C-alpha cells in the first residue's frame, strides 16, 4: 500500500482537481478490459499528447522583429536585456544574467564562486551530466551525496557529513522541477560558510515556501533548452541578489569584459569565455514567457490528478514533495516502479508495454557517479598532479550511492508536455498501467 505521507502531499491540489471534474474514485474498468497492445489488443491511446514547443504569432513576431532590426547579438540590440529584466521580475530576483545555455550558466556561476583545482563540490548522482561536467571542467572533485528515494532529490540529511576542508560549493539540483530540501541545505550553507548554488535548470517557477527556486542560494541557474518548460532551443540564465557576483558572471561570460565599460577598452578583467545569449533567443523567450504561468497551472492540475489516481493502485509510486515545496514545476513527473506489484515484470518490459499503449515514457537517469569516464579522468595526469593519490583512490568508496543505484532501477518518467492536456489524458495513463498490471504474468512470459 502507498504511504499516507504521499497522499497528504497532494490533498490541496487534489481537491482542486476534483472540482474540475476528476472522479474521486478511479473507475476505468471499460478501458482496461482488453488485452495489452503488446499481446495483440488495442492500445489505450491512439492520439498524440500535446506537442512541444508551443508557439504561435507572438514567437513569429519576436523573431521577425529581431531579424529586421539587424541587431542580432548582445551589445547591439536590447532583446536580451528586456528578457533579463522580465525574468528577474517574474522570479523576484534582484539580478538576472542570460547565457548561451544552462551548462554555461553553471560554469559561469562556479567561476564567480572561485572554484579552483583542488576544491570539492557536493552534488547529487541523480541529475543530468552537465551538473557534473562543469565541476570536472574546473578540475574540482565531485562528491556525490546519495538520493532520497521518496523525492528523487539529494538527501540533504547526508550532506553535512560529506563536507571536508576542501568543500567549496554545495550544488543541489531541483530534479524534475520539485525542490530539494532547501531549509536543511541553506542551514548547512550558513553554518559551514559554504556557498549554495542552485541548479534550477528544470525548475522554472517552482517554489520553496513561496519563493521561486533559483533565488534561495547565492546563485541560481536555469536552462531554456528545447525540452524545458521555458524554451528557446538553447539558452540559460543566472539569478542572484549580489551585484558583485553579477559583475563576475557578466565579465566571465563576456570574454573578460565588464558590464559597464566607459568606452572601448582593450584591457581584460580576467579569465573568460563567450557564453552570451543571442538577441534571437532573448526575443523568443519574451514571447514564451507569456505562456509559462498558464502552462504551469495546467501541469500542476494534471499532475495532481494523476498522482491521486496512481495513489489508489499499487505498483507505480509518484515522487513526493517536501512540505516546503509550495510549487512543483513538473518538468518531469517521476515515479518508482515496483515490479512485485506487476508479477515480477521487469521495468524494461513495463516501459515497453506502456509505450505500446500510446503512453510515452522512459526510465530516467542512470547512476551518474558510476560513469566510467569519471574514473578515467581521476586517474589521468591532470587530477593526479592536483590531488593526493590516497584521496583519489578512496573517491569511489566515498561517493558510493546505493540508494540511488536502486532508484535508477525503478525510475519512470513522463515529460512535461504530457501534462498540458486534459484530465482524460491522465486517466488514459492510469488505464494503461492498470491493463499492464492485469496482464503482467502474460507480458512477463512473452518477454522471457
C-alpha positions as CSV (number, residue, x, y, z in Angstrom):
1,X,0.0,0.0,0.0
2,X,1.1,3.6,-0.6
3,X,2.4,5.6,2.3
4,X,-0.2,8.1,3.8
5,X,2.5,10.8,3.6
6,X,2.4,10.6,-0.2
7,X,-1.3,11.2,-0.3
8,X,-1.2,14.1,2.1
9,X,1.2,16.0,0.0
10,X,-1.4,16.3,-2.7
11,X,-4.6,16.8,-0.8
12,X,-4.9,20.5,-1.5
13,X,-4.3,20.3,-5.3
14,X,-6.3,17.0,-5.5
15,X,-9.3,18.9,-4.1
16,X,-8.9,21.5,-6.8
17,X,-8.6,18.7,-9.4
18,X,-11.8,17.1,-8.0
19,X,-13.6,20.4,-8.6
20,X,-12.6,20.3,-12.2
21,X,-14.3,17.0,-13.0
22,X,-11.7,14.4,-12.0
23,X,-13.6,11.5,-10.4
24,X,-13.0,10.9,-6.7
25,X,-12.5,7.2,-7.3
26,X,-10.7,5.8,-10.3
27,X,-13.0,3.7,-12.4
28,X,-11.5,2.9,-15.8
29,X,-12.7,-0.7,-16.0
30,X,-14.0,-0.3,-19.5
31,X,-10.7,0.8,-20.8
32,X,-8.7,-1.9,-19.2
33,X,-10.7,-5.0,-20.2
34,X,-8.9,-5.6,-23.4
35,X,-5.5,-7.3,-23.7
36,X,-2.4,-5.1,-23.8
37,X,-1.3,-3.9,-27.2
38,X,1.9,-6.0,-27.0
39,X,-0.3,-9.1,-26.7
40,X,-2.5,-8.1,-29.7
41,X,-5.0,-5.8,-28.1
42,X,-5.9,-2.3,-28.9
43,X,-3.8,0.5,-27.3
44,X,-5.5,2.6,-24.7
45,X,-4.4,5.8,-26.6
46,X,-4.1,6.4,-30.3
47,X,-3.7,10.2,-30.4
48,X,-0.5,12.1,-29.6
49,X,0.0,14.1,-26.4
50,X,0.4,17.9,-26.8
51,X,3.4,18.7,-28.9
52,X,6.3,20.8,-27.8
53,X,7.4,23.5,-28.3
54,X,4.1,25.5,-28.2
55,X,4.3,28.6,-30.4
56,X,2.2,31.0,-32.5
57,X,2.2,34.5,-33.8
58,X,4.0,36.1,-30.7
59,X,7.1,34.0,-31.3
60,X,7.0,34.7,-35.1
61,X,6.7,38.4,-34.5
62,X,9.5,38.4,-31.9
63,X,11.9,36.6,-34.3
64,X,11.0,38.8,-37.3
65,X,11.4,41.9,-35.1
66,X,14.9,40.9,-34.3
67,X,15.7,39.8,-37.8
68,X,14.6,43.1,-39.3
69,X,16.4,45.1,-36.7
70,X,19.8,43.8,-37.9
71,X,20.9,43.7,-34.3
72,X,21.4,40.1,-33.6
73,X,24.0,39.9,-30.8
74,X,24.1,41.2,-27.3
75,X,25.8,44.6,-27.3
76,X,23.9,45.8,-30.3
77,X,20.2,45.1,-29.5
78,X,18.1,45.2,-26.4
79,X,16.1,41.9,-26.6
80,X,18.3,40.0,-24.1
81,X,18.3,42.9,-21.6
82,X,14.5,43.1,-21.8
83,X,14.2,39.4,-21.2
84,X,16.6,39.6,-18.2
85,X,14.5,42.3,-16.6
86,X,11.3,40.4,-17.2
87,X,12.7,37.1,-15.8
88,X,14.1,38.8,-12.7
89,X,10.8,40.4,-12.1
90,X,8.8,37.2,-12.6
91,X,11.1,35.3,-10.2
92,X,11.6,38.0,-7.6
93,X,15.3,38.1,-8.2
94,X,17.4,41.3,-8.0
95,X,19.5,40.4,-11.0
96,X,19.3,38.1,-14.0
97,X,22.1,37.4,-16.5
98,X,21.2,35.5,-19.6
99,X,23.7,32.9,-21.0
100,X,24.0,30.7,-24.0
101,X,22.7,27.6,-22.2
102,X,22.2,26.1,-18.8
103,X,25.6,24.5,-18.8
104,X,27.3,27.8,-19.4
105,X,25.2,29.3,-16.6
106,X,26.5,26.7,-14.2
107,X,30.1,27.1,-15.5
108,X,29.9,30.9,-15.2
109,X,28.5,30.7,-11.7
110,X,31.2,28.3,-10.5
111,X,33.8,30.8,-11.8
112,X,32.2,33.6,-9.9
113,X,32.4,31.5,-6.7
114,X,36.1,31.0,-7.4
115,X,36.1,27.2,-7.8
116,X,39.6,26.1,-8.3
117,X,41.5,22.8,-8.9
118,X,41.8,21.1,-5.6
119,X,38.4,22.1,-4.4
120,X,35.4,19.7,-3.8
121,X,31.8,20.2,-4.9
122,X,28.8,18.4,-3.4
123,X,26.2,17.3,-5.8
124,X,23.5,14.6,-6.4
125,X,24.1,11.5,-8.5
126,X,20.5,11.7,-9.9
127,X,20.9,14.6,-12.4
128,X,21.8,15.5,-16.0
129,X,25.5,15.1,-16.8
130,X,26.0,18.9,-17.2
131,X,25.9,19.3,-13.4
132,X,28.9,17.1,-13.2
133,X,30.8,18.3,-16.3
134,X,31.0,21.9,-15.1
135,X,32.7,20.6,-11.9
136,X,35.2,18.4,-13.9
137,X,36.0,21.2,-16.3
138,X,37.3,23.1,-13.3
139,X,39.4,20.1,-12.2
140,X,37.4,20.2,-9.0
141,X,36.5,16.9,-7.3
142,X,32.8,15.9,-7.5
143,X,31.5,14.5,-4.2
144,X,28.2,12.7,-4.8
145,X,25.7,12.5,-1.9
146,X,23.0,9.8,-2.1
147,X,19.4,10.3,-3.1
148,X,16.2,10.5,-1.1
149,X,14.2,7.8,-2.9
150,X,10.8,9.3,-1.9
151,X,11.5,12.6,-3.6
152,X,14.3,11.8,-6.1
153,X,16.2,14.7,-4.7
154,X,19.6,14.8,-2.9
155,X,19.3,13.5,0.6
156,X,20.1,16.7,2.5
157,X,20.5,14.9,5.8
158,X,23.6,13.2,4.4
159,X,25.3,16.4,3.1
160,X,26.9,17.7,6.3
161,X,28.9,14.5,6.8
162,X,30.2,14.7,3.3
163,X,31.8,18.1,3.8
164,X,35.6,18.4,4.2
165,X,38.1,21.3,4.4
166,X,38.2,21.1,0.6
167,X,34.4,21.7,0.1
168,X,33.9,24.9,-1.9
169,X,30.3,24.7,-3.2
170,X,27.1,23.0,-2.4
171,X,25.3,22.2,-5.7
172,X,21.8,20.8,-5.2
173,X,19.6,20.1,-8.2
174,X,15.8,20.6,-8.2
175,X,15.2,17.5,-10.3
176,X,12.0,17.4,-12.3
177,X,11.0,20.8,-11.1
178,X,10.4,19.8,-7.5
179,X,12.5,21.4,-4.8
180,X,15.4,19.9,-2.9
181,X,15.2,20.2,0.9
182,X,16.2,23.9,0.9
183,X,15.7,24.5,4.6
184,X,18.3,21.9,5.5
185,X,20.7,22.8,2.8
186,X,20.6,26.5,3.5
187,X,21.2,25.9,7.2
188,X,24.3,23.8,6.3
189,X,25.4,26.6,3.9
190,X,25.1,29.2,6.7
191,X,26.6,27.1,9.4
192,X,29.6,25.9,7.3
193,X,30.1,29.1,5.4
194,X,29.9,27.3,2.1
195,X,28.0,29.0,-0.8
196,X,24.9,27.2,-2.2
197,X,24.5,27.2,-5.9
198,X,21.0,26.1,-7.1
199,X,20.8,24.0,-10.3
200,X,17.2,25.0,-11.1
201,X,17.6,24.2,-14.8
202,X,14.4,22.1,-14.7
203,X,12.5,24.2,-12.2
204,X,11.0,27.3,-13.9
205,X,8.5,28.9,-11.5
206,X,9.0,26.1,-8.9
207,X,8.8,27.4,-5.3
208,X,10.1,26.8,-1.8
209,X,7.8,28.4,0.8
210,X,6.6,30.9,-1.7
211,X,10.0,31.9,-3.0
212,X,11.0,31.0,-6.6
213,X,13.6,28.3,-6.9
214,X,16.9,29.7,-8.1
215,X,16.6,32.7,-5.7
216,X,17.4,31.0,-2.4
217,X,21.1,30.3,-2.9
218,X,23.8,32.9,-3.7
219,X,23.3,32.0,-7.4
220,X,20.6,30.0,-9.3
221,X,20.9,28.6,-12.8
222,X,18.3,27.8,-15.4
223,X,18.2,26.2,-18.8
224,X,16.0,27.1,-21.8
225,X,17.0,24.1,-23.9
226,X,14.4,22.7,-26.3
227,X,12.8,20.3,-23.8
228,X,12.5,22.8,-21.0
229,X,9.2,24.4,-19.7
230,X,10.6,27.8,-20.9
231,X,12.2,27.2,-24.2
232,X,14.4,29.0,-26.8
233,X,16.0,25.9,-28.3
234,X,19.2,26.7,-26.3
235,X,19.7,29.3,-23.6
236,X,20.2,29.8,-19.9
237,X,20.1,32.3,-17.1
238,X,21.7,33.1,-13.7
239,X,19.8,34.7,-10.8
240,X,21.5,36.4,-7.9
241,X,20.8,39.1,-5.3
242,X,24.5,40.1,-5.1
243,X,25.9,42.7,-7.5
244,X,29.5,41.6,-7.0
245,X,28.6,38.1,-8.2
246,X,26.6,39.5,-11.1
247,X,29.7,41.5,-12.2
248,X,31.9,38.5,-12.0
249,X,29.4,36.4,-14.0
250,X,29.0,39.1,-16.7
251,X,32.7,39.5,-17.2
252,X,33.3,35.8,-17.4
253,X,30.5,35.1,-19.9
254,X,31.6,38.2,-22.0
255,X,35.3,37.2,-22.7
256,X,36.5,39.1,-19.6
257,X,34.8,42.4,-20.4
258,X,32.7,44.0,-17.6
259,X,29.1,45.0,-17.6
260,X,29.5,48.8,-17.7
261,X,32.6,49.8,-19.7
262,X,33.0,53.6,-20.1
263,X,34.3,53.1,-23.6
264,X,36.0,50.5,-25.7
265,X,39.0,49.2,-23.7
266,X,41.4,46.6,-24.9
267,X,42.2,45.5,-21.3
268,X,40.6,42.4,-19.8
269,X,39.4,41.7,-16.3
270,X,40.5,38.0,-16.1
271,X,39.6,34.6,-17.4
272,X,36.5,34.4,-19.6
273,X,34.7,32.9,-22.5
274,X,32.0,33.8,-25.0
275,X,28.8,32.4,-23.4
276,X,26.4,35.2,-24.3
277,X,22.8,34.7,-25.3
278,X,21.8,35.9,-28.8
279,X,19.2,38.6,-29.4
280,X,17.0,36.0,-31.2
281,X,16.9,33.8,-28.0
282,X,16.1,36.9,-25.9
283,X,13.2,37.8,-28.1
284,X,11.8,34.3,-28.3
285,X,11.9,33.9,-24.6
286,X,9.9,37.1,-24.1
287,X,7.2,35.6,-26.2
288,X,7.4,32.2,-24.5
289,X,7.2,33.7,-21.0
290,X,3.7,34.9,-21.8
291,X,2.6,31.3,-21.8
292,X,4.6,30.0,-18.8
293,X,2.2,30.8,-15.9
294,X,-0.8,29.3,-17.5
295,X,1.1,26.2,-18.7
296,X,2.5,25.8,-15.1
297,X,-1.0,25.8,-13.7
298,X,-2.2,23.2,-16.2
299,X,0.7,20.9,-15.4
300,X,0.1,21.2,-11.7
301,X,-3.6,20.4,-12.1
302,X,-3.0,17.3,-14.3
303,X,-0.1,16.1,-12.1
304,X,-2.3,16.3,-9.0
305,X,-5.0,14.3,-10.8
306,X,-2.5,11.6,-11.9
307,X,-0.9,11.4,-8.5
308,X,-4.3,10.9,-6.8
309,X,-5.3,8.2,-9.3
310,X,-2.0,6.3,-9.0
311,X,-2.3,6.6,-5.3
312,X,-5.3,4.3,-5.4
313,X,-3.4,1.5,-7.1
314,X,-0.2,-0.3,-6.2
315,X,3.0,-0.5,-8.2
316,X,3.7,3.0,-9.5
317,X,4.7,5.3,-6.7
318,X,4.8,9.1,-7.6
319,X,7.7,11.1,-6.2
320,X,6.5,13.1,-3.2
321,X,7.4,16.7,-2.5
322,X,9.0,18.1,0.7
323,X,6.5,20.1,2.8
324,X,8.4,23.3,1.9
325,X,7.9,22.8,-1.8
326,X,4.9,25.0,-2.4
327,X,5.1,24.7,-6.2
328,X,6.4,22.0,-8.4
329,X,7.3,23.0,-12.0
330,X,6.7,19.4,-13.2
331,X,9.3,19.4,-15.9
332,X,9.2,15.7,-15.2
333,X,6.6,13.5,-13.5
334,X,8.7,10.9,-11.7
335,X,7.6,7.7,-10.1
336,X,9.1,4.4,-8.8
337,X,8.1,1.2,-10.5
338,X,7.6,-1.7,-8.1
339,X,7.8,-4.9,-10.1
340,X,6.5,-7.1,-7.3
341,X,3.1,-5.4,-7.9
342,X,3.4,-6.5,-11.5
343,X,4.1,-10.2,-11.0
344,X,7.8,-9.5,-11.3
345,X,7.6,-8.0,-14.8
346,X,10.9,-6.2,-15.2
347,X,10.8,-2.4,-15.6
348,X,12.0,-2.6,-19.2
349,X,9.1,-4.8,-20.0
350,X,6.7,-2.4,-18.3
351,X,8.0,0.6,-20.2
352,X,7.8,-1.3,-23.5
353,X,4.2,-2.3,-22.8
354,X,3.3,1.3,-21.7
355,X,4.7,2.8,-24.9
356,X,2.7,0.2,-26.9
357,X,-0.4,1.6,-25.2
358,X,0.4,5.0,-26.6
359,X,1.9,6.4,-23.4
360,X,5.4,7.9,-23.9
361,X,7.7,7.1,-21.0
362,X,11.3,6.5,-20.1
363,X,13.4,5.0,-17.2
364,X,15.1,8.2,-16.4
365,X,18.8,8.6,-15.3
366,X,21.4,6.0,-14.8
367,X,23.8,6.4,-11.7
368,X,25.9,9.4,-12.7
369,X,28.6,8.6,-10.1
370,X,29.3,5.3,-11.9
371,X,30.0,6.8,-15.3
372,X,33.3,5.2,-16.4
373,X,34.8,8.5,-17.8
374,X,34.9,9.9,-14.3
375,X,37.4,7.3,-13.1
376,X,39.4,7.8,-16.3
377,X,39.7,11.5,-15.6
378,X,40.6,10.9,-11.9
379,X,43.3,8.5,-12.9
380,X,44.7,10.9,-15.6
381,X,47.7,13.2,-15.3
382,X,45.7,16.3,-14.5
383,X,43.9,15.1,-11.4
384,X,47.0,13.1,-10.2
385,X,49.0,16.3,-10.3
386,X,46.5,18.2,-8.2
387,X,45.2,15.7,-5.6
388,X,46.9,13.2,-3.3
389,X,46.8,9.7,-4.6
390,X,45.1,8.4,-1.5
391,X,42.2,10.9,-1.9
392,X,41.6,9.8,-5.5
393,X,41.9,6.1,-4.6
394,X,39.2,6.5,-2.0
395,X,36.9,8.5,-4.2
396,X,34.8,5.6,-5.5
397,X,34.1,4.3,-2.0
398,X,33.5,7.7,-0.6
399,X,30.9,8.6,-3.3
400,X,29.0,5.3,-3.3
401,X,25.3,5.9,-3.5
402,X,23.5,2.6,-3.0
403,X,20.0,4.2,-2.6
404,X,20.4,6.0,-5.9
405,X,21.5,2.8,-7.6
406,X,18.2,1.2,-6.7
407,X,16.2,4.3,-7.6
408,X,17.8,4.2,-11.1
409,X,16.5,0.7,-11.5
410,X,12.9,1.8,-10.6
411,X,12.5,5.2,-12.1
412,X,9.7,6.0,-14.6
413,X,9.4,9.4,-16.2
414,X,6.6,11.3,-18.0
415,X,7.6,14.5,-19.7
416,X,6.1,18.0,-19.1
417,X,4.3,18.3,-22.4
418,X,2.1,15.3,-21.5
419,X,0.6,17.4,-18.7
420,X,-0.6,20.2,-20.9
421,X,-3.7,18.4,-22.0
422,X,-6.8,17.2,-20.1
423,X,-7.9,15.0,-17.2
424,X,-8.8,12.4,-19.7
425,X,-5.1,12.2,-20.7
426,X,-4.2,11.4,-17.1
427,X,-7.0,8.8,-17.0
428,X,-5.6,7.1,-20.0
429,X,-2.1,6.8,-18.4
430,X,-3.7,5.1,-15.4
431,X,-5.8,2.9,-17.7
432,X,-2.7,1.7,-19.4
433,X,-0.9,1.0,-16.1
434,X,-3.9,-1.0,-14.9
435,X,-4.1,-3.0,-18.1
436,X,-0.4,-3.9,-17.9
437,X,-0.8,-4.9,-14.3
438,X,-3.7,-7.1,-15.0
439,X,-1.8,-9.0,-17.8
440,X,1.6,-8.7,-16.1
441,X,2.1,-12.5,-16.0
442,X,1.4,-12.9,-19.7
443,X,3.6,-9.9,-20.5
444,X,6.4,-11.4,-18.4
445,X,6.1,-14.7,-20.2
446,X,6.1,-13.1,-23.6
447,X,9.4,-11.4,-22.8
448,X,11.1,-14.5,-21.4
